[in-house]
Amino acid sequence: MTDAGQTWRQFGTGPLSRVAAYVHILLVVELLLLLTTLPALVPLLLLDRDVSNLPLVAAGLLPVGPAVSAALYALRHQPADLTELRPAALFWRGYRANLPAVLRIWAPALLWLTVIAVNLAHLDAVAVPSWWAVPLLGVGALVALCAAQALVVTALFTFRTRDVLRLAPHLLVRSPSATVGNLLLLAAATGITAVFSEAVLALLGSVLVLAFLRVNEPVIDTVREEFTR
């Protein structure tokens, strides 16, 4: 009986078992990401890449924020004991708990990015100098980075929306490594979409969210140590 108990306690402690567990977690999270986003994203694959479709693209991306938030929650809260893995339960718990707060941040961010993209596409029509594209791109990058920081904070902590919006730009400066990492991930996602397609990006969703979580570890530590009790 003692030998059996020791064998059970040792199960799942080896490197191969841990790799298998991480693969299992990522596959489950990936399936749930696809389940919660594909109904809106599939029509986007059928749209022409035309400026007139940008509002439809923004509408299709609306479910992505809550889904990424839930994935962050599930990946962050996995137990150390590999026999107690519950990625699906944690995903749905994070999805339900964070949905309203995430949409209050994600929807305005998409709106701002859509307005900026439309303006960039119509610079000639409004007869402004071409160099205006540079500040517009800068504002777009700033909005995207603040939205990313706000998404992490909302997924893993409980703050009022206005406090999250105050924290996000502060964290951009306070955690420069995370800011640079988020910028690189944004560039990678844009490159994957441009070179391949949105479908490839969706299939890499859980891996990208895991990278997003790892990049933002300094942000998470800062918020926990300085802004929570």
NORCORPE-V85638 format. One line per field, one symbol per residue. psi: psi as a letter, one per 20 degrees, with the letter a starting at -180 (. if undefined). burial: I if it has 16 or more other ideal C-beta (glycine too) atoms within 10 Angstrom, else O. A space follows every 50 residues. Layout:
psi->???
burial->???
This chain:
psi->hggghhgghipjirhghhghghggghgghghhgghihhhhhghhhiqqmq hijghhgghhigihghghghgggghhjpqhoiikplhgghghghgghigg hghhggghghgghgggggghikghhjlqqhihhghghgggggggghhggh ggghhiroqqghhghhhghghghhmhhhggghgghggggggggggerhgg ghhjghghhggggghjghgggggghijq.
burial->OOOOOOOOOOOIOOOOOOOOIOOOIIOIIIOIIIOIIOOOIOOOOOOOOO OOOIOOIIOIIOIIIIIIIIIIIIIIOIOOOIOOIOIOOIIIOIIOIIOO IIIIIIOOIIOIIIIIIOIOOOOOOOOOOOOOOOOIOOOIIOIIIIIIII IIIIIIIOIOOOOIIOIIOOIIOIIOOIIOIIOOIOOOIOOIOOOOOIOO IIOIIIOIIIIIIOIIOIIIOIIOOOOOO
